[in-house]
Amino acid sequence: MFKTNFSDKKRYFTLILTYIVLIVLFSFRALSDDNEGLYANIALNMLKTSKFLVPHLDGLVYLEQPPLLYWLSALSLKLFGISEFSVRLPVILAGVLLVIFSYFFVKKFLNSFFASTLAVVIVSQICFDTSISMLMFDMLLTLFFSLAMFSFYMGYKLNNKYYRLFYIFLALAIFTKGFVSLVLAFLILTPFIAIKKIKLKDLHLMFGFFVFLILSIWFVIVSIKIPSFFYYYFINNQVLRFLGKMYPNDTIKGPVYFYVIRLLGCDFPWSLLSIFAIYKLIKLKLYKDDFNFYMLLWFFAIFIFFSLSSGKANYYLLPAIFPIAYFATYTIFNTNLKPFYYVLLVAGFLLLSGSILAKLGYIRFTDNAYIEKLPLIELSFAIFIIYFFAFYKKNFLVESIALSNIVILIAIYLYFSLNVNNFSSKYASIWLKANMKPNTIFVQYGPFWRTSSSIFYLGRDSILLDDFDDGDLYYGMTLLKNKNEKFIEKSDLKNLLKNHNVAIIGQKKRLITYLNKQKFNYKIKYFGNKFVIMLNKT
């Protein structure tokens, strides 16, 4: 159990500040291919063309998600210049604001020391640290969804005028990543309203109706402008995604216990404290307390919904990060923590032993060459020392977990920097931009998502070679009148070279086999698992 004092709060503030500094520094890293490359290109395209209504990816219509994140990133690029940090800034701010508002919300209903502990738990979860530094929708979604949940509870406990804020934040969550937020809010609040007998007249339903009416304007305008949008977005990308039948399907398949494993791994060791708290709250029937009941509904609605969904992803549980942090903090303040110190000691010993075995070659990884470059033993030893100190003192549980996760975060940063050319096309694109001759056509050799960041760094659209079925560009491709303007086959290269130079970024080696067989004259340079090919016009 912890005693409230100023020195504890000061340590917690220092830990939170350390995390934020590390996250900001990491946000200057190269953009990852796949999602980051896609979304950065869309934001940059909006900035360059001043066309904000319909998002475009590599010159094609891209309507998989609403445009709020793109708008915010485009604004950041406008204000702070074109850089990785600028394009990621809205996500970073969303994460920081989530921690700040979580602190004040908990302080309002519990106490400031509980609130500061919870803030440390949030910021020291690996799933939070990796999500806040990536250009993706989920951190922004989590901020608005959490603010909506905070506002509703404040409306219930303090003043029903807060319900109006609930509708505004929920609308922003929907405008960030679609109607899943509405479904999750319904699953959480319907039983809460029914059991707590909240009067419907107090919910300001008419205000909510007008907020969602305003929200619908973008969806209506785009549906009129692009008639097929309604089916693609509402049916294919929302309903059929949940059922695992969307086309093209880019989700992960997994068993119903998929998120049990993800929760244990991503949030370890906080997840153990969270699970213990859930067990204790249910066993002792402490859910009769309004706050506990609200947290249980919030967590289980999200956990069960995504567990039942056929389409899964590692970051789908992020909107439940606040109740997860609450449960862990609840255990810290209401439980004998002695058993958890033994868990930490055993975990630290196993991690150190595994690192030694990996260095000796008894444990191998898929990309072992890059793992071997990491100072695994040194990093694991640091974590072991932190856990051993906490075990010896039987104190500083929060600090020891936060410090160990800082070490893990540094390890992740090191891994990315050692492996950057396999994750990003930045340096391939920089080299290409410096060596590209005039009148050069830029070509990406599929799959598109493997080199998607190249279009951001080059600042120009590409032609796709042998990538007709790419999932990210599929919908935009169906709207093209002449697909040959965007998609070509290998046999088209010779005709292209009659009038243009051609630069190709790709990953699949069979293109090189084809060029050799057809006796093309080319120059090639490798960047990790990618290559750049320069073909001069004939």
Disulfide bonds with the S-S distance in Angstrom:
none
